[in-house]
Structure formats: structure tokens, C-alpha cells
Amino acid sequence: MRRPIVLFCSQTGERYLTTKNKANTPDRLRLLKYSAKLRRRVWFVEE
């Protein structure tokens, strides 16, 4: 079952809401997403 998670950017404090399947991805999620404040891609990690 997919659960909602929040990804957090440590550089700007931005948050990004997405979902993940905990059965397939038990580890903390880390995605390279676009930051509108920095106008470049940065790492967003699961809170």
C-alpha cells in the first residue's frame, strides 16, 4: 500500500509531498528535485 511522505530540502527548508510503497522501498527516500528558490536541482530527503 502506498503511503504519503514528505521530502525535505535541508538547504532551503522547502517541502515536497509524494507517496511511496514501504514494502518495496523500506529505506529512507532521497530524490534530486528542482528547487524554485535556488533555481537548480537539490537533494530532498524523507523526513
N, C-alpha and C positions, 0 to 999 in steps of 0.2 A: 504494500500500500504506500502511496506517495504522501509524504508529509511536507508541509510548508516549512521553509527555513529562511533565515535572514543572513545575508552575506554582508560583511562589514569591511570598509576600507580604513586602514589604520592611518593613512596619510591625510585624508580629508574628513573622515567621520561619516561619509556617505553610506547609506544602506541600500541593499538590493534584495528584493523578495523573490524567491524561486521555490521549487519543490525538488525533493529527491526521494528515491526509494532506498530506505535504510537496509533492506535485505541485500540489495546489490552493491550499495556503497556505504559500508559501515563506518569508514574513516571520515574525518572532517573534510569538507569540500573546500577547494581552493580554485578560483576561476580568475582568468585575466579578462577584466571587463573595462569598458570605456568610462572614464570619469569626466563629467561635464565641467567640473571645477578646474581640473588640471589640463583638460583637453588632450588627454592621452590615455593609453591603457595602463591600468594598475591592477595589482592583485587584490581580490576580495576574498576574505576567508570566512568560514562559517563561525558564527558566534557560539 
